[in-house]
Amino acid sequence: MLSPAERRAKIVLTLVAKFPWSVPQRQEAVRDDLLVTVPIMTLEAATRLAELVPAMVPKLSEKWIAMVVDWLLETIPDPQLQVLWSGGAKNDAALALVFLMYLESARMEAQMEADLKE
């Protein structure tokens, strides 16, 4: 059984690995998203727009991951958490989905707006 610190580290590492934080990965993800969500977007236009999107401040992504991990550890019963951090593609994908859903919550939208204004 993992200690609380090990649980936290396991979830943080899983989330960090799931999302593109480097510039090339971020640009590729933005480009691909534009190509899927804007049907008339050309590859060249999507690539150029993706290059214009500013890089995420690492401290903010770390802060937001820490916030979701804190929330998970406070609200999710231990047996369910054990399944989530046990590894495997489905469990890692479930953690990533939880993170994305948390980012879309009203609480996080307000937090992100406040953080980006700083």
C-alpha positions in Angstrom: 0.0 0.0 0.0 1.3 3.4 -0.9 1.9 6.2 1.6 0.0 9.5 1.2 3.1 11.1 -0.3 3.6 8.2 -2.7 -0.1 8.3 -3.8 0.2 12.0 -4.5 3.5 11.6 -6.4 2.0 8.7 -8.5 -1.0 10.8 -9.5 1.1 13.9 -10.3 3.5 11.9 -12.4 0.7 10.3 -14.3 -0.9 13.6 -15.1 2.3 15.3 -16.1 3.1 12.4 -18.4 -0.4 12.6 -20.0 -0.4 16.2 -21.1 1.9 18.0 -23.6 3.9 20.5 -21.7 6.8 21.0 -24.0 6.6 23.6 -26.8 6.6 21.1 -29.7 4.1 18.8 -28.0 1.8 21.8 -27.1 2.0 23.2 -30.7 1.1 19.8 -32.1 -1.8 19.4 -29.7 -3.2 22.8 -30.5 -2.7 22.3 -34.3 -4.5 18.9 -34.1 -7.3 20.4 -32.0 -7.8 23.2 -34.6 -7.9 20.7 -37.4 -10.6 18.7 -35.7 -12.7 21.5 -34.4 -12.5 23.9 -37.3 -13.3 21.9 -40.5 -12.2 24.6 -42.9 -8.8 25.1 -41.3 -5.9 24.1 -43.5 -2.9 22.3 -42.1 -0.7 25.3 -42.8 -3.1 27.8 -41.0 -3.5 25.5 -38.0 0.3 25.1 -37.7 0.8 28.9 -37.9 -1.9 29.6 -35.4 -0.5 26.9 -33.0 2.9 28.6 -33.1 1.3 31.9 -32.0 -0.3 30.4 -28.8 1.8 31.4 -25.9 3.5 28.7 -23.8 1.9 27.8 -20.6 3.7 29.0 -17.5 5.0 25.8 -15.8 4.2 27.1 -12.4 0.5 27.4 -13.3 0.3 23.9 -14.7 2.0 22.6 -11.6 -0.4 24.6 -9.4 -3.4 23.3 -11.2 -2.3 19.7 -11.1 -1.6 20.1 -7.4 -5.1 21.5 -6.9 -6.8 18.5 -8.7 -4.6 16.0 -6.8 -5.5 17.7 -3.5 -9.2 17.5 -4.5 -8.9 13.8 -5.5 -7.2 12.8 -2.3 -9.8 14.7 -0.2 -13.0 13.5 -2.0 -12.4 10.1 -3.6 -12.6 7.1 -1.3 -9.3 5.2 -1.0 -10.5 2.0 -2.8 -11.4 4.0 -5.9 -8.1 5.9 -5.7 -6.2 2.7 -5.5 -7.8 1.7 -8.9 -6.9 5.0 -10.4 -3.3 5.0 -9.5 -2.7 1.3 -10.2 -1.5 2.1 -13.7 -2.6 0.9 -17.1 -3.9 2.8 -20.0 -7.5 2.8 -18.9 -6.7 4.0 -15.4 -4.3 6.7 -16.6 -6.9 7.8 -19.1 -9.5 8.0 -16.4 -7.1 10.2 -14.3 -6.6 12.5 -17.3 -10.3 12.7 -17.8 -10.8 13.6 -14.2 -8.2 16.3 -14.5 -9.8 17.8 -17.7 -13.2 17.8 -16.1 -11.9 19.5 -13.0 -10.3 22.2 -15.2 -13.7 22.8 -16.7 -15.4 23.3 -13.3 -16.6 26.7 -12.4 -14.2 26.8 -9.5 -11.2 26.2 -11.8 -12.4 28.5 -14.5 -12.4 31.3 -11.9 -9.0 30.2 -10.5 -7.5 30.1 -14.0 -8.8 33.5 -14.8 -7.3 34.9 -11.6 -4.0 33.1 -12.1 -3.7 34.3 -15.7 -4.3 37.9 -14.6 -1.4 37.8 -12.2 
